[in-house]
Amino acid sequence: MNKRIAVITGAAGGMGREIVASLIRDGAKCYGLDISKEGLKEMGSTLGTEFVGIEIDLTIPEKILSSFQQIEDTEGGMDILVNNAGTCLMSNFPDVSVAEFELQMKLNFDSAFHCSQAAIKLMNGRAGVRKIINISSNGAYNFETFDSPHYRASKAAMDSLTKHLASTYAVDKISVNSIAPAMTNTPLCDILSADVLAKAIEKMPHGHLMEPTEIAEWVRFLASPAGDISSGNIIILNQGRDVH
Ligand SMILES: NC(=O)c1ccc[n+]([C@@H]2O[C@H](COP(=O)([O-])OP(=O)(O)OC[C@H]3O[C@@H](n4cnc5c(N)ncnc54)[C@H](O)[C@@H]3O)[C@@H](O)[C@H]2O)c1
């Protein structure tokens, strides 16, 4: 079987690096899309030829198109897309500026939308069940946490896209799922004050944050043949915090 080609957005971040590492361990060649030139360079020097970094601002749809064109020109197609790029901007409603709102949606939702458009075309005619895995958030579902309204909305929109694509492409053997983690130990936690972070950790049933390696294992599972029969699911990972 030919090597599977995976594309991971936000590859140089806390979650992205572990997702890339786990997919490479499982035999995929990974293209990492990220705005961090330094992060991608560092990954390239440790991961070798199974990793290709593409420096890109994912808030610009034209750049997304040209990145996927580059992947098509080199590989002829792709098998796995992980829409992982995202951030959490923290202004409170109603004092969210237009610029902050637009950036939140562009990075968290629009980029996943445009990457999925490009990826579906590159998945056409490939063998086996192809995968789109969207990294959503518990914040779209748990309203007792600190998350901001535009962050929650960006992830809820992403999960609606997950279900739409899952139902549209099921017969084409493209499976689409969301993974929605709660607090995970990545540089994104730096947006929180020590006080807010401590309160959030207190609420985690295991008494500590989840680790990005744990989330990456779920991505690896969905991307593997074991994940072939799951599509249209929003998989909540939170140590059982919000079971009502
Ligand atoms: N860490 C958590 O607690 C947590 C919880 C739930 C969901 N998530 C989601 O997980 C995903 C990954 O987050 P993380 O915790 O690894 O964050 P992170 O900040 O460590 O990584 C984000 C990555 O996105 C990249 N990025 C930022 N802006 C970009 C742009 N315009 N173009 C291209 N790349 C850009 C950054 O360079 C970085 O490498 C996000 O979608 C986030 O919403 C995180």
The ligand as a MOL file (V3000), in Angstrom:
LIG
                    3D

  0  0  0     0  0            999 V3000
M  V30 BEGIN CTAB
M  V30 COUNTS 44 48 0 0 0
M  V30 BEGIN ATOM
M  V30 1 N -5.0670 23.5280 24.6020 0
M  V30 2 C -6.3340 23.3650 24.9500 0
M  V30 3 O -6.6820 23.3590 26.1490 0
M  V30 4 C -7.3720 23.1390 23.9010 0
M  V30 5 C -8.6410 22.6870 24.3210 0
M  V30 6 C -9.6150 22.4690 23.3620 0
M  V30 7 C -9.3450 22.6850 22.0300 0
M  V30 8 N -8.1210 23.1190 21.6490 0 CHG=1
M  V30 9 C -7.8880 23.3290 20.2130 0
M  V30 10 O -6.7440 22.6050 19.8240 0
M  V30 11 C -6.1750 23.2220 18.6600 0
M  V30 12 C -4.6650 23.3290 18.8360 0
M  V30 13 O -4.4140 24.1910 19.9200 0
M  V30 14 P -3.0950 24.1320 20.8090 0
M  V30 15 O -3.5570 24.0340 22.2030 0
M  V30 16 O -2.1190 23.1730 20.2660 0 CHG=-1
M  V30 17 O -2.6030 25.6390 20.5900 0
M  V30 18 P -1.1470 26.2290 20.2280 0
M  V30 19 O -1.2740 27.6780 20.4720 0
M  V30 20 O -0.0920 25.4620 20.9550 0
M  V30 21 O -0.9830 25.9310 18.6720 0
M  V30 22 C -1.6420 26.6740 17.6810 0
M  V30 23 C -0.8020 26.6420 16.4190 0
M  V30 24 O -1.5130 27.3840 15.4120 0
M  V30 25 C -0.5690 28.2070 14.7220 0
M  V30 26 N -1.2290 29.3770 14.1340 0
M  V30 27 C -1.7400 30.4560 14.8070 0
M  V30 28 N -2.2130 31.3640 13.9280 0
M  V30 29 C -1.9990 30.8560 12.6860 0
M  V30 30 C -2.2560 31.3310 11.3630 0
M  V30 31 N -2.8540 32.5150 11.1430 0
M  V30 32 N -1.8940 30.5640 10.3190 0
M  V30 33 C -1.2860 29.3810 10.5300 0
M  V30 34 N -1.0150 28.8650 11.7510 0
M  V30 35 C -1.3670 29.6060 12.8120 0
M  V30 36 C 0.4350 28.6150 15.7850 0
M  V30 37 O 1.6700 29.0380 15.2010 0
M  V30 38 C 0.5650 27.3130 16.5910 0
M  V30 39 O 1.5950 26.5000 16.0880 0
M  V30 40 C -6.8930 24.5780 18.5070 0
M  V30 41 O -7.8460 24.4900 17.4830 0
M  V30 42 C -7.5770 24.7650 19.8520 0
M  V30 43 O -8.7440 25.5540 19.7750 0
M  V30 44 C -7.1220 23.3540 22.5520 0
M  V30 END ATOM
M  V30 BEGIN BOND
M  V30 1 1 1 2
M  V30 2 2 2 3
M  V30 3 1 2 4
M  V30 4 1 4 5
M  V30 5 2 4 44
M  V30 6 2 5 6
M  V30 7 1 6 7
M  V30 8 2 7 8
M  V30 9 1 8 9
M  V30 10 1 8 44
M  V30 11 1 9 10
M  V30 12 1 9 42
M  V30 13 1 10 11
M  V30 14 1 11 12
M  V30 15 1 11 40
M  V30 16 1 12 13
M  V30 17 1 13 14
M  V30 18 2 14 15
M  V30 19 1 14 16
M  V30 20 1 14 17
M  V30 21 1 17 18
M  V30 22 2 18 19
M  V30 23 1 18 20
M  V30 24 1 18 21
M  V30 25 1 21 22
M  V30 26 1 22 23
M  V30 27 1 23 24
M  V30 28 1 23 38
M  V30 29 1 24 25
M  V30 30 1 25 26
M  V30 31 1 25 36
M  V30 32 1 26 27
M  V30 33 1 26 35
M  V30 34 2 27 28
M  V30 35 1 28 29
M  V30 36 1 29 30
M  V30 37 2 29 35
M  V30 38 1 30 31
M  V30 39 2 30 32
M  V30 40 1 32 33
M  V30 41 2 33 34
M  V30 42 1 34 35
M  V30 43 1 36 37
M  V30 44 1 36 38
M  V30 45 1 38 39
M  V30 46 1 40 41
M  V30 47 1 40 42
M  V30 48 1 42 43
M  V30 END BOND
M  V30 END CTAB
M  END
